[in-house]
Amino acid sequence: MLIVEFAVAFLFILVLGYLVPAGRYYYWYHVRQTPATESLRIQRRRPPPGQVWQEMQLSLVTVVIFAAMATFLFELYKVGRTSLYWPLLARPLWYFPLSVFLCAVVHDTYFYWTHRFMHWRPVFPYFHLGHHRFVTPTPFAIFAFQPLEAVTQAIGIMLIVLFVPLHPLALLLFLWYDTEVHTAGHTGYEVVPPAVSRHWLYRGFNTVHHHDAHHTNTRVNYGSFFNVWDRWMGTYQGAREASEPAAMLPDCTTAHHAAGSPS
């Protein structure tokens, strides 16, 4: 039975959580190139030949780890150890959208601090160096993690399912949002329209520029959905300052060498 559960989790994550979203963004921005999309490209450099295959190799290992931990989480659900509830009216309807927002806030906080931890020099080569080998990432880099980082990422989702009361539809909605944000963030093209990103209501949200800048300057923009923690902790770099990320490549290279990265 565990093998069947693992196989279902593996295929679900591989297809719907990785290949479909990454393939969609990759086709739209990297294959179907038009003057309109090219005007949205953030970095002047392009991914080197063979990078997509390297990203997919790392990601496949991550999918295996995610599927194993999802299987374990499902076993906990079967014995009533999670906070999932099925009757939609078991809680007030207003709690449904609030629970999705709570997931985003909790996950963003977890992501920011574990992300900063993984950039700590003693642990960086073992947790996060693999992901930062891709200075100009593609959408297929969304799961390009080393095993320790993959486990850390999975634990964040598990903690939400264990402790935040959620309807399964709310969980799926959050996971969809999480996938869309991170896929877009590794696209290399700004998908958020300027009219939206410049509006004061969007000030606390990250755009593609923010995470793309993190790949070229590893000292800034550790947040996931929001930039609130980055602003509070002094690690924020705005989209305007990140408009020419190629100039920040030495920071990233220096960080890699300091962490023991090969040249």
PyRosetta script that sets phi, psi and omega in degrees:
from pyrosetta import init, pose_from_sequence

init()
pose = pose_from_sequence("MLIVEFAVAFLFILVLGYLVPAGRYYYWYHVRQTPATESLRIQRRRPPPGQVWQEMQLSLVTVVIFAAMATFLFELYKVGRTSLYWPLLARPLWYFPLSVFLCAVVHDTYFYWTHRFMHWRPVFPYFHLGHHRFVTPTPFAIFAFQPLEAVTQAIGIMLIVLFVPLHPLALLLFLWYDTEVHTAGHTGYEVVPPAVSRHWLYRGFNTVHHHDAHHTNTRVNYGSFFNVWDRWMGTYQGAREASEPAAMLPDCTTAHHAAGSPS")
pose.set_psi(1, -40.3)
pose.set_omega(1, 178.9)
pose.set_phi(2, -62.0)
pose.set_psi(2, -36.3)
pose.set_omega(2, 179.8)
pose.set_phi(3, -64.6)
pose.set_psi(3, -40.4)
pose.set_omega(3, 178.2)
pose.set_phi(4, -65.0)
pose.set_psi(4, -45.3)
pose.set_omega(4, 179.2)
pose.set_phi(5, -61.0)
pose.set_psi(5, -41.9)
pose.set_omega(5, 178.5)
pose.set_phi(6, -64.1)
pose.set_psi(6, -43.0)
pose.set_omega(6, -179.1)
pose.set_phi(7, -62.7)
pose.set_psi(7, -41.7)
pose.set_omega(7, 178.9)
pose.set_phi(8, -64.7)
pose.set_psi(8, -45.2)
pose.set_omega(8, 179.2)
pose.set_phi(9, -62.6)
pose.set_psi(9, -41.9)
pose.set_omega(9, -179.3)
pose.set_phi(10, -61.9)
pose.set_psi(10, -47.7)
pose.set_omega(10, -178.7)
pose.set_phi(11, -67.4)
pose.set_psi(11, -38.6)
pose.set_omega(11, 179.3)
pose.set_phi(12, -61.8)
pose.set_psi(12, -48.1)
pose.set_omega(12, -178.5)
pose.set_phi(13, -69.6)
pose.set_psi(13, -42.8)
pose.set_omega(13, -178.0)
pose.set_phi(14, -61.9)
pose.set_psi(14, -47.4)
pose.set_omega(14, -173.6)
pose.set_phi(15, -82.7)
pose.set_psi(15, -58.3)
pose.set_omega(15, -173.7)
pose.set_phi(16, -82.1)
pose.set_psi(16, -27.6)
pose.set_omega(16, -178.0)
pose.set_phi(17, -94.4)
pose.set_psi(17, -14.4)
pose.set_omega(17, -176.2)
pose.set_phi(18, -131.4)
pose.set_psi(18, -65.6)
pose.set_omega(18, -171.5)
pose.set_phi(19, -64.5)
pose.set_psi(19, -42.8)
pose.set_omega(19, -177.9)
pose.set_phi(20, -67.2)
pose.set_psi(20, -54.5)
pose.set_omega(20, -179.9)
pose.set_phi(21, -65.8)
pose.set_psi(21, -43.0)
pose.set_omega(21, -179.4)
pose.set_phi(22, -65.9)
pose.set_psi(22, -42.2)
pose.set_omega(22, 179.8)
pose.set_phi(23, -64.8)
pose.set_psi(23, -37.4)
pose.set_omega(23, -179.9)
pose.set_phi(24, -64.7)
pose.set_psi(24, -48.9)
pose.set_omega(24, 179.6)
pose.set_phi(25, -67.7)
pose.set_psi(25, -37.2)
pose.set_omega(25, -179.2)
pose.set_phi(26, -65.4)
pose.set_psi(26, -43.1)
pose.set_omega(26, 179.8)
pose.set_phi(27, -64.4)
pose.set_psi(27, -44.7)
pose.set_omega(27, -173.5)
pose.set_phi(28, -67.4)
pose.set_psi(28, -37.2)
pose.set_omega(28, -173.9)
pose.set_phi(29, -106.4)
pose.set_psi(29, -28.0)
pose.set_omega(29, -175.3)
pose.set_phi(30, -105.5)
pose.set_psi(30, -23.7)
pose.set_omega(30, 179.7)
pose.set_phi(31, -102.8)
pose.set_psi(31, -54.8)
pose.set_omega(31, 179.7)
pose.set_phi(32, -85.6)
pose.set_psi(32, 71.7)
pose.set_omega(32, -176.6)
pose.set_phi(33, -84.3)
pose.set_psi(33, 128.5)
pose.set_omega(33, 177.4)
pose.set_phi(34, -129.0)
pose.set_psi(34, 162.6)
pose.set_omega(34, 176.0)
pose.set_phi(35, -55.5)
pose.set_psi(35, -33.7)
pose.set_omega(35, -179.7)
pose.set_phi(36, -66.7)
pose.set_psi(36, -45.8)
pose.set_omega(36, -179.9)
pose.set_phi(37, -72.1)
pose.set_psi(37, -37.1)
pose.set_omega(37, -179.6)
pose.set_phi(38, -63.1)
pose.set_psi(38, -28.9)
pose.set_omega(38, 177.7)
pose.set_phi(39, -68.7)
pose.set_psi(39, -13.8)
pose.set_omega(39, -178.9)
pose.set_phi(40, -96.3)
pose.set_psi(40, -3.7)
pose.set_omega(40, -176.7)
pose.set_phi(41, -66.9)
pose.set_psi(41, 135.9)
pose.set_omega(41, -173.0)
pose.set_phi(42, -88.4)
pose.set_psi(42, -52.5)
pose.set_omega(42, -177.9)
pose.set_phi(43, -93.0)
pose.set_psi(43, 149.6)
pose.set_omega(43, 175.7)
pose.set_phi(44, -74.1)
pose.set_psi(44, -35.8)
pose.set_omega(44, 179.8)
pose.set_phi(45, -73.9)
pose.set_psi(45, 161.8)
pose.set_omega(45, 177.3)
pose.set_phi(46, -120.9)
pose.set_psi(46, 158.5)
pose.set_omega(46, 178.0)
pose.set_phi(47, -58.3)
pose.set_psi(47, 135.1)
pose.set_omega(47, 179.7)
pose.set_phi(48, -70.7)
pose.set_psi(48, 160.4)
pose.set_omega(48, 178.3)
pose.set_phi(49, -57.9)
pose.set_psi(49, 139.0)
pose.set_omega(49, 178.3)
pose.set_phi(50, 87.2)
pose.set_psi(50, -8.0)
pose.set_omega(50, -176.3)
pose.set_phi(51, -66.1)
pose.set_psi(51, -41.3)
pose.set_omega(51, -178.3)
pose.set_phi(52, -58.6)
pose.set_psi(52, -41.4)
pose.set_omega(52, 179.2)
pose.set_phi(53, -64.3)
pose.set_psi(53, -39.8)
pose.set_omega(53, 177.0)
pose.set_phi(54, -64.0)
pose.set_psi(54, -41.6)
pose.set_omega(54, 178.0)
pose.set_phi(55, -62.1)
pose.set_psi(55, -40.1)
pose.set_omega(55, -178.7)
pose.set_phi(56, -70.2)
pose.set_psi(56, -35.3)
pose.set_omega(56, 178.1)
pose.set_phi(57, -62.2)
pose.set_psi(57, -48.5)
pose.set_omega(57, 177.0)
pose.set_phi(58, -63.0)
pose.set_psi(58, -39.8)
pose.set_omega(58, -177.1)
pose.set_phi(59, -65.9)
pose.set_psi(59, -34.4)
pose.set_omega(59, -179.9)
pose.set_phi(60, -63.4)
pose.set_psi(60, -40.0)
pose.set_omega(60, 175.9)
pose.set_phi(61, -63.0)
pose.set_psi(61, -40.7)
pose.set_omega(61, 178.7)
pose.set_phi(62, -62.6)
pose.set_psi(62, -41.7)
pose.set_omega(62, 179.4)
pose.set_phi(63, -60.7)
pose.set_psi(63, -40.1)
pose.set_omega(63, 177.6)
pose.set_phi(64, -61.4)
pose.set_psi(64, -45.0)
pose.set_omega(64, 179.8)
pose.set_phi(65, -65.7)
pose.set_psi(65, -45.2)
pose.set_omega(65, 178.2)
pose.set_phi(66, -59.5)
pose.set_psi(66, -42.0)
pose.set_omega(66, -179.2)
pose.set_phi(67, -65.9)
pose.set_psi(67, -39.5)
pose.set_omega(67, 178.4)
pose.set_phi(68, -64.0)
pose.set_psi(68, -43.0)
pose.set_omega(68, -179.3)
pose.set_phi(69, -73.6)
pose.set_psi(69, -31.1)
pose.set_omega(69, 174.4)
pose.set_phi(70, -66.1)
pose.set_psi(70, -37.5)
pose.set_omega(70, 176.6)
pose.set_phi(71, -63.6)
pose.set_psi(71, -43.6)
pose.set_omega(71, 176.9)
pose.set_phi(72, -61.8)
pose.set_psi(72, -41.3)
pose.set_omega(72, 179.4)
pose.set_phi(73, -65.1)
pose.set_psi(73, -37.8)
pose.set_omega(73, 178.0)
pose.set_phi(74, -65.3)
pose.set_psi(74, -36.2)
pose.set_omega(74, 176.1)
pose.set_phi(75, -63.7)
pose.set_psi(75, -39.4)
pose.set_omega(75, 175.8)
pose.set_phi(76, -64.8)
pose.set_psi(76, -37.4)
pose.set_omega(76, 178.0)
pose.set_phi(77, -63.1)
pose.set_psi(77, -40.3)
pose.set_omega(77, -176.9)
pose.set_phi(78, -64.8)
pose.set_psi(78, -25.6)
pose.set_omega(78, 178.8)
pose.set_phi(79, -103.0)
pose.set_psi(79, 13.9)
pose.set_omega(79, 173.7)
pose.set_phi(80, 75.4)
pose.set_psi(80, 28.9)
pose.set_omega(80, -177.7)
pose.set_phi(81, -100.1)
pose.set_psi(81, 6.3)
pose.set_omega(81, 176.8)
pose.set_phi(82, -106.9)
pose.set_psi(82, 177.0)
pose.set_omega(82, 179.8)
pose.set_phi(83, -103.7)
pose.set_psi(83, 17.2)
pose.set_omega(83, 178.2)
pose.set_phi(84, -74.3)
pose.set_psi(84, 141.9)
pose.set_omega(84, 175.6)
pose.set_phi(85, -133.4)
pose.set_psi(85, 145.9)
pose.set_omega(85, -174.6)
pose.set_phi(86, -96.5)
pose.set_psi(86, -49.1)
pose.set_omega(86, -178.7)
pose.set_phi(87, -61.1)
pose.set_psi(87, 119.9)
pose.set_omega(87, -175.9)
pose.set_phi(88, -60.1)
pose.set_psi(88, -32.9)
pose.set_omega(88, -178.4)
pose.set_phi(89, -90.2)
pose.set_psi(89, 10.9)
pose.set_omega(89, 176.4)
pose.set_phi(90, -65.5)
pose.set_psi(90, -22.3)
pose.set_omega(90, 174.9)
pose.set_phi(91, -132.0)
pose.set_psi(91, 159.2)
pose.set_omega(91, 179.2)
pose.set_phi(92, -55.9)
pose.set_psi(92, 145.9)
pose.set_omega(92, -177.6)
pose.set_phi(93, -60.6)
pose.set_psi(93, -30.2)
pose.set_omega(93, 179.7)
pose.set_phi(94, -66.2)
pose.set_psi(94, -19.7)
pose.set_omega(94, 179.9)
pose.set_phi(95, -72.1)
pose.set_psi(95, -24.7)
pose.set_omega(95, -177.3)
pose.set_phi(96, -59.2)
pose.set_psi(96, -56.3)
pose.set_omega(96, 177.3)
pose.set_phi(97, -65.9)
pose.set_psi(97, -32.9)
pose.set_omega(97, 178.6)
pose.set_phi(98, -63.2)
pose.set_psi(98, -38.2)
pose.set_omega(98, -178.9)
pose.set_phi(99, -65.0)
pose.set_psi(99, -36.0)
pose.set_omega(99, 176.7)
pose.set_phi(100, -64.6)
pose.set_psi(100, -43.1)
pose.set_omega(100, 178.3)
pose.set_phi(101, -64.5)
pose.set_psi(101, -40.0)
pose.set_omega(101, 177.5)
pose.set_phi(102, -60.9)
pose.set_psi(102, -40.4)
pose.set_omega(102, 177.3)
pose.set_phi(103, -58.6)
pose.set_psi(103, -44.0)
pose.set_omega(103, -179.1)
pose.set_phi(104, -64.1)
pose.set_psi(104, -42.4)
pose.set_omega(104, -179.1)
pose.set_phi(105, -66.8)
pose.set_psi(105, -47.2)
pose.set_omega(105, -179.2)
pose.set_phi(106, -63.2)
pose.set_psi(106, -46.3)
pose.set_omega(106, -178.1)
pose.set_phi(107, -66.1)
pose.set_psi(107, -39.3)
pose.set_omega(107, 179.9)
pose.set_phi(108, -63.3)
pose.set_psi(108, -39.5)
pose.set_omega(108, 178.1)
pose.set_phi(109, -65.9)
pose.set_psi(109, -46.5)
pose.set_omega(109, 178.2)
pose.set_phi(110, -60.7)
pose.set_psi(110, -44.6)
pose.set_omega(110, -178.0)
pose.set_phi(111, -63.7)
pose.set_psi(111, -44.3)
pose.set_omega(111, -177.6)
pose.set_phi(112, -58.8)
pose.set_psi(112, -50.5)
pose.set_omega(112, -173.1)
pose.set_phi(113, -75.9)
pose.set_psi(113, -35.2)
pose.set_omega(113, 174.8)
pose.set_phi(114, -70.8)
pose.set_psi(114, -33.7)
pose.set_omega(114, 177.4)
pose.set_phi(115, -64.1)
pose.set_psi(115, -44.3)
pose.set_omega(115, 177.2)
pose.set_phi(116, -63.9)
pose.set_psi(116, -38.8)
pose.set_omega(116, 177.6)
pose.set_phi(117, -60.8)
pose.set_psi(117, -43.1)
pose.set_omega(117, -177.8)
pose.set_phi(118, -68.0)
pose.set_psi(118, -16.8)
pose.set_omega(118, 175.0)
pose.set_phi(119, -90.0)
pose.set_psi(119, -1.2)
pose.set_omega(119, 175.5)
pose.set_phi(120, -66.8)
pose.set_psi(120, 128.6)
pose.set_omega(120, -170.8)
pose.set_phi(121, -50.8)
pose.set_psi(121, -43.2)
pose.set_omega(121, -178.5)
pose.set_phi(122, -63.8)
pose.set_psi(122, -26.5)
pose.set_omega(122, -175.8)
pose.set_phi(123, -108.2)
pose.set_psi(123, -15.6)
pose.set_omega(123, -175.4)
pose.set_phi(124, -52.0)
pose.set_psi(124, -45.8)
pose.set_omega(124, -178.1)
pose.set_phi(125, -64.5)
pose.set_psi(125, -25.0)
pose.set_omega(125, -174.8)
pose.set_phi(126, -94.2)
pose.set_psi(126, -20.8)
pose.set_omega(126, -177.2)
pose.set_phi(127, -107.2)
pose.set_psi(127, -48.6)
pose.set_omega(127, -158.8)
pose.set_phi(128, -128.3)
pose.set_psi(128, -6.2)
pose.set_omega(128, -177.4)
pose.set_phi(129, -61.5)
pose.set_psi(129, -39.4)
pose.set_omega(129, -178.5)
pose.set_phi(130, -56.5)
pose.set_psi(130, -40.5)
pose.set_omega(130, -179.2)
pose.set_phi(131, -69.2)
pose.set_psi(131, -34.9)
pose.set_omega(131, -176.4)
pose.set_phi(132, -86.8)
pose.set_psi(132, 3.0)
pose.set_omega(132, 170.1)
pose.set_phi(133, -67.5)
pose.set_psi(133, -18.9)
pose.set_omega(133, -178.7)
pose.set_phi(134, -99.3)
pose.set_psi(134, 88.7)
pose.set_omega(134, -178.8)
pose.set_phi(135, -70.3)
pose.set_psi(135, -32.4)
pose.set_omega(135, 175.9)
pose.set_phi(136, -116.4)
pose.set_psi(136, 81.2)
pose.set_omega(136, -172.1)
pose.set_phi(137, -72.0)
pose.set_psi(137, 161.7)
pose.set_omega(137, 170.5)
pose.set_phi(138, -116.1)
pose.set_psi(138, 171.1)
pose.set_omega(138, 178.7)
pose.set_phi(139, -57.5)
pose.set_psi(139, -22.6)
pose.set_omega(139, -179.8)
pose.set_phi(140, -75.7)
pose.set_psi(140, 0.5)
pose.set_omega(140, 177.7)
pose.set_phi(141, -90.0)
pose.set_psi(141, 0.4)
pose.set_omega(141, -174.2)
pose.set_phi(142, -61.0)
pose.set_psi(142, -29.8)
pose.set_omega(142, 178.2)
pose.set_phi(143, -112.2)
pose.set_psi(143, 15.2)
pose.set_omega(143, -176.5)
pose.set_phi(144, -77.4)
pose.set_psi(144, 74.6)
pose.set_omega(144, -177.1)
pose.set_phi(145, -116.4)
pose.set_psi(145, 153.7)
pose.set_omega(145, 165.5)
pose.set_phi(146, -75.2)
pose.set_psi(146, 158.4)
pose.set_omega(146, -175.2)
pose.set_phi(147, -53.5)
pose.set_psi(147, -41.5)
pose.set_omega(147, -178.6)
pose.set_phi(148, -65.6)
pose.set_psi(148, -36.8)
pose.set_omega(148, 176.8)
pose.set_phi(149, -69.5)
pose.set_psi(149, -39.1)
pose.set_omega(149, 179.2)
pose.set_phi(150, -60.4)
pose.set_psi(150, -42.4)
pose.set_omega(150, 177.9)
pose.set_phi(151, -63.7)
pose.set_psi(151, -43.5)
pose.set_omega(151, 179.6)
pose.set_phi(152, -60.7)
pose.set_psi(152, -44.0)
pose.set_omega(152, 178.8)
pose.set_phi(153, -62.9)
pose.set_psi(153, -43.0)
pose.set_omega(153, -178.9)
pose.set_phi(154, -65.4)
pose.set_psi(154, -36.7)
pose.set_omega(154, 179.5)
pose.set_phi(155, -60.8)
pose.set_psi(155, -36.5)
pose.set_omega(155, 178.9)
pose.set_phi(156, -58.9)
pose.set_psi(156, -44.8)
pose.set_omega(156, 178.0)
pose.set_phi(157, -68.0)
pose.set_psi(157, -39.8)
pose.set_omega(157, -179.5)
pose.set_phi(158, -62.0)
pose.set_psi(158, -40.4)
pose.set_omega(158, 179.7)
pose.set_phi(159, -62.7)
pose.set_psi(159, -38.3)
pose.set_omega(159, 178.0)
pose.set_phi(160, -63.3)
pose.set_psi(160, -47.6)
pose.set_omega(160, -178.3)
pose.set_phi(161, -65.4)
pose.set_psi(161, -32.5)
pose.set_omega(161, -178.0)
pose.set_phi(162, -76.7)
pose.set_psi(162, -32.5)
pose.set_omega(162, -168.9)
pose.set_phi(163, -121.6)
pose.set_psi(163, -15.7)
pose.set_omega(163, 178.7)
pose.set_phi(164, -101.8)
pose.set_psi(164, 117.6)
pose.set_omega(164, 178.3)
pose.set_phi(165, -59.1)
pose.set_psi(165, 122.9)
pose.set_omega(165, -173.9)
pose.set_phi(166, -140.3)
pose.set_psi(166, 139.0)
pose.set_omega(166, 165.0)
pose.set_phi(167, -79.4)
pose.set_psi(167, 143.7)
pose.set_omega(167, -179.4)
pose.set_phi(168, -54.0)
pose.set_psi(168, -34.0)
pose.set_omega(168, 177.6)
pose.set_phi(169, -66.4)
pose.set_psi(169, -35.9)
pose.set_omega(169, 177.0)
pose.set_phi(170, -66.0)
pose.set_psi(170, -39.4)
pose.set_omega(170, 177.5)
pose.set_phi(171, -63.5)
pose.set_psi(171, -44.3)
pose.set_omega(171, 178.8)
pose.set_phi(172, -64.1)
pose.set_psi(172, -38.3)
pose.set_omega(172, 178.8)
pose.set_phi(173, -64.1)
pose.set_psi(173, -42.1)
pose.set_omega(173, 177.8)
pose.set_phi(174, -64.6)
pose.set_psi(174, -44.0)
pose.set_omega(174, -179.8)
pose.set_phi(175, -63.6)
pose.set_psi(175, -36.2)
pose.set_omega(175, 176.2)
pose.set_phi(176, -64.2)
pose.set_psi(176, -45.9)
pose.set_omega(176, 179.5)
pose.set_phi(177, -62.1)
pose.set_psi(177, -44.0)
pose.set_omega(177, 179.1)
pose.set_phi(178, -59.5)
pose.set_psi(178, -43.8)
pose.set_omega(178, -179.8)
pose.set_phi(179, -64.8)
pose.set_psi(179, -44.3)
pose.set_omega(179, -179.3)
pose.set_phi(180, -62.6)
pose.set_psi(180, -44.3)
pose.set_omega(180, -178.2)
pose.set_phi(181, -63.4)
pose.set_psi(181, -45.8)
pose.set_omega(181, -176.5)
pose.set_phi(182, -74.6)
pose.set_psi(182, -31.9)
pose.set_omega(182, 175.9)
pose.set_phi(183, -67.1)
pose.set_psi(183, -46.4)
pose.set_omega(183, 177.5)
pose.set_phi(184, -60.9)
pose.set_psi(184, -38.7)
pose.set_omega(184, -177.6)
pose.set_phi(185, -64.4)
pose.set_psi(185, -20.5)
pose.set_omega(185, 178.5)
pose.set_phi(186, -107.0)
pose.set_psi(186, 12.1)
pose.set_omega(186, -176.8)
pose.set_phi(187, -76.5)
pose.set_psi(187, -34.0)
pose.set_omega(187, -177.5)
pose.set_phi(188, 88.3)
pose.set_psi(188, 1.8)
pose.set_omega(188, 178.4)
pose.set_phi(189, -128.6)
pose.set_psi(189, 137.8)
pose.set_omega(189, -178.5)
pose.set_phi(190, -76.7)
pose.set_psi(190, 111.2)
pose.set_omega(190, -176.2)
pose.set_phi(191, -93.8)
pose.set_psi(191, -12.3)
pose.set_omega(191, 179.7)
pose.set_phi(192, -87.3)
pose.set_psi(192, 120.2)
pose.set_omega(192, -178.9)
pose.set_phi(193, -60.1)
pose.set_psi(193, 143.7)
pose.set_omega(193, -180.0)
pose.set_phi(194, -56.5)
pose.set_psi(194, -35.4)
pose.set_omega(194, -179.9)
pose.set_phi(195, -61.9)
pose.set_psi(195, -28.6)
pose.set_omega(195, 178.3)
pose.set_phi(196, -84.6)
pose.set_psi(196, -50.8)
pose.set_omega(196, -174.3)
pose.set_phi(197, -64.3)
pose.set_psi(197, -26.9)
pose.set_omega(197, -178.4)
pose.set_phi(198, -89.5)
pose.set_psi(198, -7.3)
pose.set_omega(198, 179.9)
pose.set_phi(199, -73.0)
pose.set_psi(199, 143.5)
pose.set_omega(199, -175.7)
pose.set_phi(200, -63.1)
pose.set_psi(200, -27.0)
pose.set_omega(200, 179.0)
pose.set_phi(201, -68.7)
pose.set_psi(201, -21.8)
pose.set_omega(201, -177.3)
pose.set_phi(202, -96.4)
pose.set_psi(202, 2.2)
pose.set_omega(202, -172.7)
pose.set_phi(203, -56.8)
pose.set_psi(203, -35.5)
pose.set_omega(203, -176.8)
pose.set_phi(204, -85.9)
pose.set_psi(204, -2.3)
pose.set_omega(204, -178.8)
pose.set_phi(205, -97.8)
pose.set_psi(205, 149.0)
pose.set_omega(205, 175.1)
pose.set_phi(206, -83.6)
pose.set_psi(206, 151.2)
pose.set_omega(206, 170.3)
pose.set_phi(207, -113.8)
pose.set_psi(207, -179.0)
pose.set_omega(207, 178.8)
pose.set_phi(208, -62.1)
pose.set_psi(208, -36.2)
pose.set_omega(208, 178.8)
pose.set_phi(209, -53.5)
pose.set_psi(209, -40.0)
pose.set_omega(209, -174.8)
pose.set_phi(210, -64.6)
pose.set_psi(210, -49.3)
pose.set_omega(210, -178.5)
pose.set_phi(211, -75.5)
pose.set_psi(211, -32.7)
pose.set_omega(211, 177.0)
pose.set_phi(212, -61.3)
pose.set_psi(212, -39.2)
pose.set_omega(212, 177.6)
pose.set_phi(213, -63.4)
pose.set_psi(213, -32.2)
pose.set_omega(213, 178.5)
pose.set_phi(214, -64.9)
pose.set_psi(214, -30.7)
pose.set_omega(214, 179.4)
pose.set_phi(215, -74.3)
pose.set_psi(215, -18.6)
pose.set_omega(215, 178.0)
pose.set_phi(216, -106.9)
pose.set_psi(216, -13.3)
pose.set_omega(216, 176.8)
pose.set_phi(217, -143.0)
pose.set_psi(217, 97.1)
pose.set_omega(217, -170.9)
pose.set_phi(218, -73.3)
pose.set_psi(218, 4.1)
pose.set_omega(218, -179.6)
pose.set_phi(219, -96.2)
pose.set_psi(219, 0.6)
pose.set_omega(219, -174.5)
pose.set_phi(220, -133.1)
pose.set_psi(220, 160.8)
pose.set_omega(220, 169.0)
pose.set_phi(221, 56.7)
pose.set_psi(221, 69.6)
pose.set_omega(221, 178.8)
pose.set_phi(222, -90.2)
pose.set_psi(222, -10.6)
pose.set_omega(222, -175.3)
pose.set_phi(223, -71.2)
pose.set_psi(223, 165.8)
pose.set_omega(223, -179.4)
pose.set_phi(224, -101.0)
pose.set_psi(224, -80.1)
pose.set_omega(224, -179.2)
pose.set_phi(225, -85.0)
pose.set_psi(225, -38.0)
pose.set_omega(225, -173.2)
pose.set_phi(226, -114.4)
pose.set_psi(226, 164.2)
pose.set_omega(226, 175.5)
pose.set_phi(227, -114.3)
pose.set_psi(227, 17.2)
pose.set_omega(227, -177.0)
pose.set_phi(228, -64.6)
pose.set_psi(228, -48.5)
pose.set_omega(228, 179.7)
pose.set_phi(229, -63.2)
pose.set_psi(229, -38.8)
pose.set_omega(229, 178.3)
pose.set_phi(230, -62.0)
pose.set_psi(230, -41.1)
pose.set_omega(230, 178.8)
pose.set_phi(231, -66.1)
pose.set_psi(231, -43.2)
pose.set_omega(231, -178.9)
pose.set_phi(232, -66.8)
pose.set_psi(232, -36.5)
pose.set_omega(232, -173.8)
pose.set_phi(233, -94.5)
pose.set_psi(233, 1.7)
pose.set_omega(233, 178.2)
pose.set_phi(234, 74.3)
pose.set_psi(234, 23.9)
pose.set_omega(234, 179.5)
pose.set_phi(235, -112.4)
pose.set_psi(235, 18.1)
pose.set_omega(235, -176.0)
pose.set_phi(236, -88.7)
pose.set_psi(236, 135.9)
pose.set_omega(236, 170.0)
pose.set_phi(237, -130.2)
pose.set_psi(237, 119.2)
pose.set_omega(237, -176.2)
pose.set_phi(238, -71.8)
pose.set_psi(238, 166.9)
pose.set_omega(238, -177.9)
pose.set_phi(239, -63.2)
pose.set_psi(239, -35.0)
pose.set_omega(239, -178.7)
pose.set_phi(240, -67.0)
pose.set_psi(240, -40.4)
pose.set_omega(240, 177.8)
pose.set_phi(241, -69.2)
pose.set_psi(241, -22.2)
pose.set_omega(241, -177.4)
pose.set_phi(242, -94.3)
pose.set_psi(242, 11.7)
pose.set_omega(242, -175.2)
pose.set_phi(243, -67.9)
pose.set_psi(243, -20.9)
pose.set_omega(243, 175.9)
pose.set_phi(244, -126.1)
pose.set_psi(244, 69.9)
pose.set_omega(244, -174.5)
pose.set_phi(245, -64.7)
pose.set_psi(245, -19.2)
pose.set_omega(245, -178.8)
pose.set_phi(246, -59.4)
pose.set_psi(246, -28.9)
pose.set_omega(246, -178.7)
pose.set_phi(247, -71.5)
pose.set_psi(247, -13.7)
pose.set_omega(247, -176.6)
pose.set_phi(248, -100.7)
pose.set_psi(248, 3.4)
pose.set_omega(248, -178.9)
pose.set_phi(249, -56.5)
pose.set_psi(249, -39.3)
pose.set_omega(249, 178.9)
pose.set_phi(250, -57.4)
pose.set_psi(250, -34.4)
pose.set_omega(250, 178.0)
pose.set_phi(251, -60.6)
pose.set_psi(251, -45.2)
pose.set_omega(251, -179.5)
pose.set_phi(252, -65.1)
pose.set_psi(252, -44.9)
pose.set_omega(252, 179.8)
pose.set_phi(253, -62.1)
pose.set_psi(253, -41.6)
pose.set_omega(253, 178.9)
pose.set_phi(254, -61.3)
pose.set_psi(254, -43.2)
pose.set_omega(254, -179.6)
pose.set_phi(255, -62.3)
pose.set_psi(255, -39.0)
pose.set_omega(255, 179.4)
pose.set_phi(256, -65.4)
pose.set_psi(256, -43.1)
pose.set_omega(256, 179.1)
pose.set_phi(257, -66.8)
pose.set_psi(257, -37.7)
pose.set_omega(257, 178.9)
pose.set_phi(258, -64.8)
pose.set_psi(258, -28.7)
pose.set_omega(258, -179.3)
pose.set_phi(259, -88.7)
pose.set_psi(259, 1.6)
pose.set_omega(259, 179.0)
pose.set_phi(260, 93.7)
pose.set_psi(260, 18.5)
pose.set_omega(260, 179.9)
pose.set_phi(261, -71.7)
pose.set_psi(261, 142.5)
pose.set_omega(261, 175.7)
pose.set_phi(262, -69.7)
pose.set_psi(262, 154.9)
pose.set_omega(262, 179.8)
pose.set_phi(263, -74.8)
pose.dump_pdb("model.pdb")
